Amino acid sequence: MTTIRIRKAEGTWTVRSGGAVLGETSNALELSEGDLDPVIYFPREDIAMAFLDRTSKTTHCPHKGDASYFSIANKSSVTENAAWSYEDPKEEVAQIKGHLAFVLSESVKVEQV
């Protein structure tokens, strides 16, 4: 059985894409799942949702539920399926409802500030 731990991420976190700051929060959650690197989840209200477009992609996690994906569109580029959210997560991970996580890449950076 994979162990999932969710705790408040310490400090302030930002997410940037194409040089633009998409969000900054001191209310991020850190989700640790088994041996995987921890993932930072941002409260949706702290993200500039105008830059995110929902895509048709979905994935299923047996521990967390179904994830919906979003592309990030900014003036210089579109990064496909760069963020995900569990709209209706399983009860054990209910804290991540209303939060977004980001696929780290050349164009998307999540950093503690």
Backbone bond lengths (Angstrom), bond angles and torsions (degrees), N, CA, C in turn:
res aa  C-N    CA-C-N  psi(-1)  N-CA   C-N-CA  omega(-1)  CA-C   N-CA-C  phi
1 M - - - 1.462 - - 1.526 109.37 -
2 T 1.306 116.69 129.19 1.457 121.69 178.37 1.524 109.60 -76.94
3 T 1.324 115.23 131.16 1.457 120.05 177.82 1.521 109.00 -90.82
4 I 1.340 116.03 128.63 1.465 121.26 176.21 1.516 107.18 -115.27
5 R 1.329 115.38 128.50 1.461 121.24 176.23 1.516 107.86 -119.83
6 I 1.321 116.24 135.97 1.462 121.11 176.21 1.515 106.93 -124.57
7 R 1.322 115.33 128.52 1.464 119.04 177.03 1.519 108.56 -142.11
8 K 1.320 116.13 162.77 1.461 119.85 176.81 1.527 107.89 -66.74
9 A 1.326 115.87 130.16 1.468 119.97 177.28 1.526 108.35 -75.57
10 E 1.311 116.29 133.84 1.464 120.60 -178.97 1.519 110.75 -70.07
11 G 1.333 116.38 144.16 1.459 121.54 172.34 1.525 113.85 78.03
12 T 1.328 113.96 -160.75 1.462 122.30 -177.00 1.523 109.00 -110.22
13 W 1.330 116.63 137.53 1.461 123.08 -177.31 1.519 110.24 -122.16
14 T 1.348 115.95 144.23 1.459 120.53 174.37 1.518 109.40 -125.09
15 V 1.329 114.88 155.44 1.464 121.43 169.81 1.514 106.50 -126.10
16 R 1.346 115.63 131.91 1.464 122.43 -179.33 1.520 109.72 -125.66
17 S 1.321 114.25 148.13 1.460 120.15 173.20 1.509 108.50 -143.37
18 G 1.337 115.92 129.63 1.457 119.94 179.90 1.512 112.67 56.52
19 G 1.340 116.78 32.70 1.457 120.62 179.08 1.514 113.90 85.55
20 A 1.343 118.55 -14.58 1.463 121.15 -179.22 1.534 109.71 -91.57
21 V 1.320 116.26 141.73 1.457 120.84 174.89 1.527 107.75 -82.98
22 L 1.333 116.11 118.20 1.470 120.99 179.18 1.518 111.86 -88.42
23 G 1.321 115.33 -23.96 1.453 117.86 -179.45 1.505 111.80 -170.83
24 E 1.333 114.26 155.66 1.462 121.66 175.11 1.514 106.43 -145.77
25 T 1.321 116.12 134.92 1.467 119.16 -177.81 1.516 111.43 -150.29
26 S 1.316 114.50 150.43 1.476 119.86 168.47 1.534 108.58 -109.19
27 N 1.342 116.23 12.98 1.465 121.68 179.70 1.522 112.49 -117.00
28 A 1.328 117.18 27.51 1.462 120.70 179.85 1.523 110.77 -69.60
29 L 1.325 115.09 154.56 1.458 122.22 173.40 1.524 108.77 -111.97
30 E 1.328 116.14 144.48 1.463 121.09 175.60 1.519 107.66 -110.67
31 L 1.324 115.48 121.14 1.459 121.16 179.45 1.521 108.37 -107.16
32 S 1.327 115.62 123.11 1.463 121.71 175.91 1.516 107.77 -110.68
33 E 1.331 115.70 130.22 1.461 121.21 -177.78 1.514 109.01 -130.16
34 G 1.342 116.17 109.42 1.455 120.55 178.66 1.517 112.25 53.55
35 D 1.345 116.51 -129.07 1.463 122.22 -178.38 1.523 112.95 -92.28
36 L 1.340 118.15 1.81 1.469 121.05 -177.69 1.522 110.47 -73.72
37 D 1.341 115.50 156.57 1.463 119.60 175.08 1.526 109.04 -63.20
38 P 1.345 117.48 143.96 1.466 119.86 177.76 1.542 110.40 -60.13
39 V 1.320 115.66 148.64 1.463 122.29 179.24 1.526 108.19 -117.21
40 I 1.337 115.63 134.81 1.459 121.30 178.39 1.528 108.79 -92.46
41 Y 1.322 115.55 127.79 1.471 122.21 176.79 1.525 108.90 -109.33
42 F 1.333 115.69 127.38 1.464 122.89 -178.98 1.528 110.43 -98.20
43 P 1.338 117.98 135.88 1.461 118.96 172.70 1.533 109.17 -60.12
44 R 1.314 116.27 136.23 1.463 120.94 -176.56 1.522 111.77 -57.89
45 E 1.345 116.93 -35.13 1.473 118.97 -177.63 1.531 112.21 -67.68
46 D 1.335 118.28 -14.34 1.465 121.35 179.01 1.535 112.58 -98.65
47 I 1.327 117.11 7.68 1.467 122.42 179.97 1.528 109.08 -112.66
48 A 1.331 116.00 139.91 1.474 121.12 176.44 1.532 107.71 -75.99
49 M 1.335 115.94 85.16 1.459 121.58 -173.90 1.528 112.76 -62.95
50 A 1.328 117.83 -18.53 1.469 120.64 178.28 1.528 111.56 -60.26
51 F 1.335 117.49 -23.37 1.473 121.48 -179.78 1.526 112.33 -87.72
52 L 1.332 117.05 -7.15 1.470 120.39 -175.85 1.523 110.69 -108.46
53 D 1.317 115.65 132.98 1.462 122.28 177.01 1.515 107.85 -118.94
54 R 1.324 116.18 126.96 1.467 119.95 178.30 1.530 109.19 -65.65
55 T 1.329 116.12 139.82 1.463 120.93 177.92 1.525 108.68 -110.25
56 S 1.316 116.00 178.27 1.462 119.76 -179.94 1.536 112.00 -84.89
57 K 1.328 117.02 -6.66 1.467 119.87 -177.42 1.527 111.20 -70.31
58 T 1.324 115.64 136.67 1.464 121.98 170.28 1.522 107.94 -138.43
59 T 1.307 116.47 153.18 1.464 121.14 173.64 1.526 107.24 -134.94
60 H 1.326 115.13 161.36 1.459 119.78 179.56 1.526 109.44 -121.00
61 C 1.305 115.48 130.66 1.469 122.03 173.03 1.519 107.07 -113.48
62 P 1.341 117.53 127.24 1.466 118.97 -178.85 1.530 113.04 -63.24
63 H 1.333 117.65 -20.06 1.464 121.28 -177.35 1.516 113.25 -97.22
64 K 1.352 116.78 -28.41 1.465 119.97 -173.85 1.525 113.51 -113.39
65 G 1.338 118.25 -26.52 1.457 120.54 -179.70 1.519 111.42 114.80
66 D 1.342 116.26 -153.21 1.465 121.98 -177.26 1.520 110.81 -96.23
67 A 1.327 115.60 131.19 1.467 121.18 179.89 1.525 109.69 -103.09
68 S 1.327 115.25 139.35 1.465 122.79 171.78 1.520 107.59 -103.22
69 Y 1.328 116.09 148.58 1.472 120.46 -175.98 1.519 112.07 -115.73
70 F 1.339 113.87 156.13 1.458 122.27 -179.68 1.520 109.00 -134.66
71 S 1.332 115.86 142.86 1.464 120.82 170.54 1.523 107.78 -95.86
72 I 1.338 115.49 151.61 1.464 120.84 176.96 1.515 107.28 -103.73
73 A 1.324 116.38 122.80 1.467 121.77 177.66 1.517 108.23 -113.47
74 N 1.341 115.34 119.37 1.459 118.34 172.35 1.519 108.07 -129.97
75 K 1.322 117.09 -178.87 1.469 118.97 -170.82 1.530 113.59 -62.17
76 S 1.323 117.60 -25.00 1.461 118.69 -175.86 1.529 114.13 -99.08
77 S 1.345 118.17 -20.64 1.463 118.16 -174.09 1.522 111.47 -166.98
78 V 1.328 114.09 169.83 1.463 121.19 169.88 1.523 106.76 -121.08
79 T 1.315 117.08 127.62 1.461 121.94 176.51 1.522 106.87 -106.83
80 E 1.335 115.35 108.86 1.468 121.26 -175.33 1.521 112.12 -68.85
81 N 1.318 115.75 138.88 1.470 122.73 173.49 1.532 112.40 47.58
82 A 1.335 115.52 47.31 1.460 121.58 -173.34 1.529 113.45 -89.70
83 A 1.333 116.75 -9.88 1.461 119.71 -179.62 1.514 108.45 -141.02
84 W 1.335 115.25 153.62 1.460 118.44 176.09 1.517 109.89 -138.12
85 S 1.336 113.58 159.92 1.446 121.16 -178.41 1.523 108.69 -148.34
86 Y 1.327 115.47 142.04 1.460 120.27 172.80 1.528 106.78 -97.48
87 E 1.333 116.58 103.05 1.462 121.39 -175.47 1.522 111.10 -68.62
88 D 1.330 116.46 -33.69 1.457 121.63 -177.95 1.534 108.00 -138.97
89 P 1.349 116.66 69.90 1.468 119.44 -173.55 1.532 111.85 -68.49
90 K 1.325 114.56 161.50 1.466 120.11 175.37 1.532 109.53 -61.95
91 E 1.314 114.73 155.07 1.462 121.32 -174.05 1.532 113.12 -54.91
92 E 1.338 117.07 -38.31 1.476 120.44 -177.15 1.529 112.77 -64.20
93 V 1.331 117.64 -21.71 1.473 121.00 -178.29 1.533 110.44 -122.67
94 A 1.325 116.10 30.15 1.471 121.30 -175.19 1.532 113.07 -57.79
95 Q 1.335 117.65 -23.33 1.474 120.18 -178.77 1.530 112.51 -61.23
96 I 1.351 118.30 -26.05 1.470 119.35 -175.91 1.528 112.81 -83.24
97 K 1.333 117.65 -3.09 1.472 119.71 175.78 1.531 108.00 -60.56
98 G 1.336 116.39 137.69 1.457 120.04 -179.65 1.521 113.51 79.07
99 H 1.336 116.68 12.90 1.464 121.84 179.47 1.535 110.10 -119.88
100 L 1.319 115.39 157.91 1.464 122.79 177.21 1.519 109.44 -123.73
101 A 1.324 115.88 143.76 1.460 122.15 171.47 1.524 107.43 -120.48
102 F 1.322 116.57 158.74 1.458 121.22 -172.81 1.517 111.61 -123.41
103 V 1.336 115.50 143.54 1.459 122.82 175.02 1.530 105.84 -80.32
104 L 1.320 116.79 116.21 1.459 120.58 -178.44 1.523 109.23 -73.58
105 S 1.339 115.81 136.15 1.469 120.62 -177.00 1.534 108.02 -158.36
106 E 1.338 115.05 -175.61 1.471 119.66 175.58 1.517 110.63 -57.63
107 S 1.341 117.09 -35.54 1.460 120.24 -173.43 1.531 113.61 -99.74
108 V 1.322 118.19 -6.27 1.465 120.48 -179.75 1.530 109.33 -128.62
109 K 1.325 115.62 121.34 1.463 121.45 -177.89 1.533 109.88 -124.66
110 V 1.322 116.03 133.40 1.459 122.57 173.04 1.515 106.10 -115.17
111 E 1.346 116.09 124.76 1.459 119.68 -175.22 1.514 111.31 -139.54
112 Q 1.317 114.88 148.53 1.462 120.35 170.62 1.517 106.57 -87.06
113 V 1.348 116.22 133.07 1.474 120.06 -178.04 1.514 111.42 -110.07
